[in-house]
Amino acid sequence: MRIFIVHAHPEPNSFNGALTRSARGALSEAGHEVVVSDLYAMGFNPVSDRRNFTTVRDANYYHQQTEEANAAAHDGFAPDIQAEMDKLFWCDALILQFPLWWFGLPAILKGWVDRVFASGGRIYGGGKWYDRSVFSGKRAMCSVTIGGPPPIYSDRGLNGPIGAILFPINHGMLYFVGFTVIEPFLVHAPARISDTERRIFLGRYRERLLGLAHAPTIAYPKLVDFDHSHVLKSA
Ligand SMILES: Cc1cc2nc3c(=O)[nH]c(=O)nc-3n(C[C@H](O)[C@H](O)[C@H](O)COP(=O)(O)O)c2cc1C
């Protein structure tokens, strides 16, 4: 398989860093091709604006989706965005590696999504979304480190269920552009567990990655399950 890892952590020696190093090693040893976008190391610009484009549709008013449609039609994406799009089209599976920050993605990774997941038909739009999208058939997974322990992210926990917290990413970003979404790989409180426990998590992560093609996925409904108002048809 061809695996694309988007890594978002400012410290190479963090547990996130260890997870990505472990992933690259295990997957390469098993004969998979791996490409990593280490966003901090690349100095990736997460600010979405006119610098996303080499083309201009309307110089007087910036409307991002209008500029995206124009760029899609005229090959007008800036080189840093085009390079990330190329990696998305190349891969069979995408992995987002990040620490949970404020119940969501670190800003550098949110900015990567804002800029790279462009509308106008290149990544989504014009009838391409969810299971009828350009990435249909590809898999994606979040690998997330979380400061708090599991009980606080349980159904009755103070922070609410982790599945609900990751829904905007798993459903609103990955499934929206067509990926089949694998259940996330979660490591809680990596700073508060022992070295032995950390090694166990790294081993489990390697196993998950080597079984990526068959790992359990989130069973989101398909477009055909919804009526013309995009409301689920009654059973
Ligand atoms: C800006 C920021 C926001 C954070 N927000 C959360 C949060 O919403 N929930 C949580 O459990 N931990 C939160 N944390 C803790 C990180 O998730 C935790 O330190 C990280 O996952 C540990 O992995 P690392 O050692 O690789 O950095 C936050 C940390 C920072 C720096």
The ligand as a Gaussian input file, in Angstrom:
#p B3LYP/6-31G(d) Opt

LIG

0 1
 C       -2.714000      23.866000      23.043000
 C       -3.030000      22.573000      23.726000
 C       -4.340000      22.162000      23.809000
 C       -4.655000      20.942000      24.412000
 N       -5.970000      20.538000      24.440000
 C       -6.273000      19.332000      24.989000
 C       -7.629000      18.882000      24.985000
 O       -8.542000      19.521000      24.484000
 N       -7.892000      17.685000      25.573000
 C       -6.898000      16.911000      26.133000
 O       -7.193000      15.824000      26.632000
 N       -5.608000      17.308000      26.109000
 C       -5.278000      18.489000      25.548000
 N       -3.968000      18.894000      25.483000
 C       -2.915000      17.941000      25.928000
 C       -2.339000      17.194000      24.715000
 O       -3.336000      16.491000      24.015000
 C       -1.252000      16.221000      25.167000
 O       -0.254000      16.945000      25.823000
 C       -0.646000      15.471000      23.997000
 O       -1.603000      14.671000      23.376000
 C        0.487000      14.586000      24.479000
 O        1.210000      14.089000      23.372000
 P        2.731000      14.534000      23.136000
 O        3.491000      14.106000      24.372000
 O        3.187000      13.819000      21.895000
 O        2.717000      16.040000      22.992000
 C       -3.628000      20.118000      24.937000
 C       -2.294000      20.558000      24.856000
 C       -1.998000      21.773000      24.268000
 C       -0.554000      22.215000      24.187000

